[in-house]
Amino acid sequence: GVTELPPTQIGPYAVTANYEGPLSDGHFNLHVTGPEFAAIRQWVGPEDAAGVLVSRAEVLPDHIHAGVEMPTPMPAEPRLWIEIEGADGARVKGSIALK
């Protein structure tokens, strides 16, 4: 099944996300509305991404697929961090709680 996450605002971007299957699989789908962007990167773990893999999302025609390597063990309060790089190179980031 698909689990919807609460929507969030990251800088000028409105972001909605969900994940498919068990959270541990790390299969996230994002929908981003706002100005043009150059790249989206995501990870689960600390805000500074220390010790976790940051991956670049794949932009598909109808959504953005974000494959995340999930940390083991999972943090007590896991968050999906999303960094959006605008077409101008400016970066904004925010997070969504995964519980």
Backbone hydrogen bonds, N-H to C=O, Kabsch-Sander energy under -0.5 kcal/mol:
donor,donor_aa,acceptor,acceptor_aa,energy
3,T,19,Y,-2.7
4,E,2,V,-0.6
5,L,17,A,-2.8
8,T,15,V,-2.6
10,I,8,T,-0.5
10,I,13,Y,-2.9
11,G,9,Q,-0.5
13,Y,10,I,-2.3
14,A,33,T,-2.7
15,V,8,T,-3.1
15,V,13,Y,-0.5
16,T,31,H,-2.3
18,N,29,N,-1.9
19,Y,3,T,-1.9
20,E,27,H,-2.4
21,G,1,G,-2.7
25,D,22,P,-2.1
26,G,23,L,-1.6
27,H,20,E,-0.5
28,F,26,G,-1.1
28,F,66,A,-2.2
29,N,18,N,-2.7
30,L,64,I,-3.1
31,H,16,T,-2.6
33,T,14,A,-2.4
38,A,85,E,-3.3
39,A,85,E,-1.6
41,R,83,E,-2.7
42,Q,55,S,-2.4
43,W,81,W,-1.8
45,G,79,R,-1.1
49,A,46,P,-2.0
52,V,49,A,-1.6
55,S,42,Q,-2.3
55,S,53,L,-0.5
57,A,40,I,-3.1
58,E,65,H,-3.0
59,V,57,A,-0.6
60,L,58,E,-0.7
60,L,63,H,-2.4
64,I,30,L,-2.3
65,H,58,E,-2.8
65,H,63,H,-0.5
66,A,28,F,-3.0
66,A,64,I,-0.6
67,G,65,H,-0.6
68,V,26,G,-2.7
68,V,66,A,-0.7
70,M,68,V,-0.9
80,L,96,I,-2.9
81,W,43,W,-3.2
81,W,79,R,-0.7
82,I,94,G,-3.0
83,E,41,R,-3.2
84,I,92,V,-2.9
85,E,39,A,-3.1
85,E,83,E,-0.5
86,G,84,I,-0.7
86,G,90,A,-3.3
87,A,36,E,-1.4
89,G,86,G,-2.1
92,V,84,I,-2.1
94,G,82,I,-2.0
96,I,80,L,-1.9
98,L,78,P,-2.6
